[in-house]
Amino acid sequence: MTTILDTPTRRDLIGGAAVAVAAPLAAAVGSRDAVAAPVSPPRDGRSEFNLSINGRDHHLNVDTRTSLLDVLREHTGHTGAKKGCDQGQCGACTVMVGGQRVLSCLSLAVA
């Protein structure tokens, strides 16, 4: 008889994926672009992390499903990236992360 208690939950998988994605980004720090470094593992669907934007640090605690665009505009006050199509087609939300162009409406902030 198989027990369901031993299988990981969706929350466990998302938390592990967020840490696995954020670790290489934290190691690639070297420019003044937006870079996230995880502070603690996600709890209750939220994640606490530091975000460095143009050399200025922001300590955030947001839902793990929040897009980078929404964090930039609503939590840090950086309104330069615009919400256009919200599908990655128009490029209005493009930001530089670690020297690479990223569509912030399609990227999670925890990544």
Wavefront OBJ file of the C-alpha trace (Angstrom):
o trace
v 0.000 0.000 0.000
v 1.407 3.393 -1.023
v 1.106 6.384 1.275
v 0.595 9.871 -0.079
v 2.314 11.493 2.900
v 5.801 10.754 1.520
v 5.270 12.562 -1.792
v 6.377 16.208 -2.042
v 3.690 18.863 -2.254
v 3.439 21.505 -4.940
v 4.662 24.075 -2.403
v 7.798 21.966 -1.745
v 8.542 21.763 -5.470
v 8.059 25.504 -6.052
v 10.268 26.351 -3.071
v 13.023 24.052 -4.299
v 12.785 25.449 -7.820
v 13.007 29.042 -6.561
v 16.207 28.306 -4.648
v 17.674 26.325 -7.566
v 17.024 29.200 -9.980
v 18.140 31.995 -7.645
v 21.485 30.411 -6.700
v 23.106 30.794 -10.168
v 21.784 34.355 -10.399
v 23.341 35.240 -7.061
v 26.654 33.771 -8.240
v 26.555 35.836 -11.435
v 26.535 39.174 -9.620
v 29.028 41.566 -11.105
v 27.081 44.374 -12.697
v 24.745 47.045 -11.395
v 21.666 45.387 -12.884
v 18.763 43.856 -10.975
v 19.923 40.729 -9.155
v 17.974 38.752 -6.542
v 19.593 36.850 -3.699
v 17.389 34.586 -1.576
v 17.322 35.268 2.157
v 15.017 32.519 3.395
v 13.035 29.622 1.918
v 9.446 30.403 0.908
v 6.726 29.953 3.531
v 3.006 30.152 2.896
v 3.578 30.995 -0.763
v 5.754 34.011 0.042
v 9.476 34.497 -0.375
v 11.833 36.893 1.360
v 14.840 38.102 -0.634
v 17.099 41.058 -1.382
v 16.912 42.708 -4.784
v 19.700 44.987 -5.941
v 18.531 47.544 -8.513
v 21.090 49.982 -9.942
v 23.334 49.459 -6.918
v 20.553 50.032 -4.370
v 19.336 47.129 -2.201
v 15.655 46.411 -1.570
v 14.539 43.853 1.044
v 11.277 42.275 -0.176
v 8.762 39.716 1.028
v 6.418 38.878 -1.871
v 4.283 36.034 -3.179
v 6.400 33.522 -5.098
v 4.107 33.916 -8.130
v 4.733 37.679 -8.458
v 6.340 38.739 -11.724
v 9.541 40.773 -11.771
v 7.635 43.585 -13.518
v 5.055 43.821 -10.717
v 7.781 43.831 -8.045
v 9.698 46.580 -9.846
v 6.635 48.792 -10.350
v 4.591 48.133 -7.192
v 7.135 47.280 -4.483
v 10.248 49.275 -5.403
v 8.744 52.264 -7.250
v 10.724 51.741 -10.477
v 8.198 52.569 -13.183
v 10.584 52.614 -16.155
v 9.555 49.144 -17.280
v 6.023 49.354 -18.671
v 3.255 46.782 -18.659
v 2.254 46.563 -22.314
v 0.854 43.300 -23.626
v 1.671 41.225 -20.478
v 2.550 38.330 -22.820
v 6.169 39.117 -23.735
v 5.307 40.231 -27.263
v 5.822 44.006 -27.167
v 9.089 44.281 -25.181
v 7.939 47.290 -23.114
v 8.848 45.424 -19.913
v 12.446 44.582 -20.922
v 15.051 45.025 -18.156
v 18.712 44.036 -17.786
v 19.417 41.179 -15.330
v 23.025 40.099 -14.989
v 23.926 41.763 -18.312
v 21.148 39.963 -20.229
v 17.852 41.334 -21.532
v 14.873 39.806 -19.730
v 11.139 40.242 -20.302
v 10.134 41.126 -16.749
v 6.420 40.360 -17.307
v 7.335 36.704 -17.958
v 9.980 36.356 -15.210
v 9.247 35.561 -11.591
v 10.808 37.934 -9.075
v 12.164 35.065 -6.973
v 14.131 33.838 -10.008
l 1 2 3 4 5 6 7 8 9 10 11 12 13 14 15 16 17 18 19 20 21 22 23 24 25 26 27 28 29 30 31 32 33 34 35 36 37 38 39 40 41 42 43 44 45 46 47 48 49 50 51 52 53 54 55 56 57 58 59 60 61 62 63 64 65 66 67 68 69 70 71 72 73 74 75 76 77 78 79 80 81 82 83 84 85 86 87 88 89 90 91 92 93 94 95 96 97 98 99 100 101 102 103 104 105 106 107 108 109 110 111
